[in-house]
Amino acid sequence: MNAVPRTTESVPEYTYCDKVPGQLPVLGHAAQFRFRPFEFLASLPCHGDLVRIRMGPRSVYVATHPGTVRQVVVDSRTYDKGGPVFEKARYYLRDGLATATYETHRRQRRTMNPLFHHDRLPLYVKVAGEVVAEATDRWRDGQVVDVTDAMFAMTAKTTALTLASAAVDDAVITEISRLYADITEGVYTRTVAPFNLLTRLPTRATQRYLGACARMWEIADMVIDAYEEDQVDHGDMLSVLVATADDNGDPLPREELKDQVIILITGAVETLGTALAWTFQLLAEHPELEQRAHDEARAVLGDRPATWDDVAELPFTYRVVTESLRIRPPTWMLTRQTTRPATLAGHQLPADATVMFSPYMIHHRADVYAEPEAFDPDRWLPERSGELPQGAFIPFGGGGRVCIAERLSQAEATVMVATIIARWRLRALPNAQVQPVLRAILRPNELSMRLQRR
């Protein structure tokens, strides 16, 4: 059943399709999803607002319309964490805030909320600005840098200092950055593999993934040990977390502390670092917008690093970050699992059905965003963005499971971009062909750029 994509109406009547073309025997749509994912995702809204695809033996229901996505993220009791993304990621992420199921998540969210209280955010953002200023002071005019690696190094250090400033050094921070390449590759390979057996073979890639996970768990244990021993408030996240009691007034169990440390490191380092890399790549393609961002940052900051208080004075830079998150959302695909029978787009889903939605696909719908492939930060001016339907912008998820660090992440990204662009221009190299690479996070394939001092 085909349907023309459309925006949310006052009384929406969504459509369902279970005959998406291109299904192969045994594999289903797994080959299309693995080898031409963007084209495949872009084709799905033309078939329905909810479509069923096959990933090997598994049926997956893809919500393709902002309205159907909104229904999924709002009803997190029915559409709980689960599905191939979280099944595969849970080996590494364990049972922390990002992967916990409904009841556990509600309890953990109460535990984690004090870490992100409004009064603490300026401290974290100040660290981000200082880390960027220190790192870019070592840059040299004319130097060529791998921007993704550079941004990961900055976000890794920012995360380490805001999470556990008293227990990490530069060597550990560098190691954390290095481990992520193997971890994200391993998670994605397991997500798209049509059969679990393929990821159980003792290949070199599998051994790298398992080794990287084990080392990250060791690092988490190391920093927790240090904080449990000294019982000193260092003004960072782990100081709060170690001092937090559970609902019975007892200290949090070691395994729960470990799970949350892994989640905090993963969410901050990888997604923020990737978002920054994409932002500078997009600005390099649009020099007139880059100049606007520079002029704004220079007028507000001069030569000093940005702080929390500067974010309100950097509205264009904030819109640049927002538009980058729309075009290149680091978290490009999410899944849920139904806990009971449910009706979505007029179709009855059984319990334990896998539901998938893609921020990338939603953010590139031409019926939702005018010229969706254009990098246009001013589309986020209030007079233009106010007409967007709910569920149209979901780089951090939505509903009760929206990323707990959403506000902090956008503020840190704004501060880091402004601090860099006030003093440096990052120029694309001749004939550079930057393309998104699908892993657990949507990263650039290769992003070397030349530094030019302002």
Secondary structure by P-SEA (a helix, b strand, c coil): ccccccccccccbbbbbcccccccccccccccccccaaaaaaaccccccbbbbbcccbbbbbbccaaaaaaaaaaccccccccaaaaaaccccccccccccaaaaaaaaaaacccccccaaaaaaaaaaaaaaaaacccccccccaaaaaaaaaaaaaaaaacccccccaaaaaaaaaaaaaaaaaaaaaaacccccccccccaaaaaaaaaaaaaaaaaaaaaaaaaaaccccccaaaaaaaccccccccccaaaaaaaaaaaaaaccaaaaaaaaaaaaaaaacaaaaaaaaaaaaacccccccccccccccaaaaaaaaaaaaacccccbbbbbbccccccccccccccbbbbbbaaaaaaccccccccccccccccccccccccccccccccccccccccaaaaaaaaaaaaaaaaaacbbbbbccccbbbbbbcccccccbbbbbbbcc
